Amino acid sequence: MVRETVINNADSVLQENEAQAKSQFLPIIGPDKGEYLVDAIREIKPKRVLEVGTL
């Protein structure tokens, strides 16, 4: 039950961030590219990940 609440809250925060980015013309990677990155990281299992300006 707690995990479901956390996921719902995370989804809500992501939706707010996406709406704000769209209204302020901020470049974001979005859900599709984000999912691709997550899948790639899970598959490759790098020791480190460097995020540079993806908002």
Secondary structure as UniProt FT lines:
FT   HELIX           2..23
FT   TURN            24..25
FT   HELIX           30..44
//
